[in-house]
């Protein structure tokens, strides 16, 4: 059964790697008949990578706008 623990992302994760992982997850979810439990796990992983990317981009935007 899928548990509710948060997804731990690598400490040295870069935006580019997170974006690629997110693309892979979305592609898998869109293109395969995945069991519900696996789909939920992939969704949680994708959400974690999407949140990471969003925070990274927000931070970059703040830096750009402050100059």
C-alpha positions as CSV (number, residue, x, y, z in Angstrom):
1,X,0.0,0.0,0.0
2,X,1.2,3.5,-0.7
3,X,2.2,5.4,2.4
4,X,2.0,9.1,3.2
5,X,5.7,9.8,3.8
6,X,7.3,12.7,1.9
7,X,9.5,12.0,-1.0
8,X,13.2,12.6,-0.3
9,X,15.0,14.2,-3.2
10,X,18.8,14.0,-3.6
11,X,20.6,16.9,-1.8
12,X,22.6,17.7,-4.9
13,X,19.6,17.7,-7.2
14,X,19.8,20.3,-10.0
15,X,16.9,21.9,-11.9
16,X,17.9,20.2,-15.1
17,X,17.9,16.7,-13.5
18,X,14.6,17.4,-11.7
19,X,13.0,18.6,-14.9
20,X,14.1,15.5,-16.8
21,X,12.8,13.2,-14.0
22,X,9.5,15.0,-14.0
23,X,9.2,14.6,-17.8
24,X,9.9,10.9,-17.5
25,X,7.3,10.5,-14.8
26,X,4.6,12.4,-16.8
27,X,5.4,10.4,-19.9
28,X,5.1,7.1,-18.0
29,X,1.8,8.2,-16.5
30,X,0.4,9.3,-19.9
31,X,1.6,6.4,-22.0
32,X,1.2,3.2,-20.0
33,X,-1.5,1.3,-18.2
34,X,0.0,1.5,-14.7
35,X,-1.5,-0.1,-11.6
36,X,-3.2,2.4,-9.4
37,X,-0.7,2.0,-6.6
38,X,2.2,2.6,-8.9
39,X,0.5,5.6,-10.5
40,X,0.0,7.1,-7.0
41,X,3.7,6.6,-6.2
42,X,4.7,8.2,-9.5
43,X,2.3,11.1,-8.9
44,X,3.9,11.7,-5.5
45,X,7.4,11.6,-7.0
46,X,6.3,13.9,-9.8
47,X,4.8,16.4,-7.4
48,X,8.0,16.5,-5.4
49,X,10.1,17.2,-8.6
50,X,7.5,19.8,-9.7
51,X,7.6,21.6,-6.4
52,X,11.4,21.6,-6.5
53,X,11.4,23.1,-10.0
54,X,8.8,25.7,-9.1
55,X,10.8,26.8,-6.0
56,X,14.0,27.0,-8.1
57,X,12.3,29.1,-10.8
58,X,10.7,31.4,-8.2
59,X,14.1,31.9,-6.6
60,X,15.7,32.7,-10.0
61,X,12.9,35.1,-10.8
62,X,13.5,37.0,-7.5
63,X,17.2,37.3,-8.3
64,X,16.5,38.6,-11.7
65,X,13.9,41.1,-10.6
66,X,16.0,42.4,-7.8
67,X,18.8,43.6,-10.2
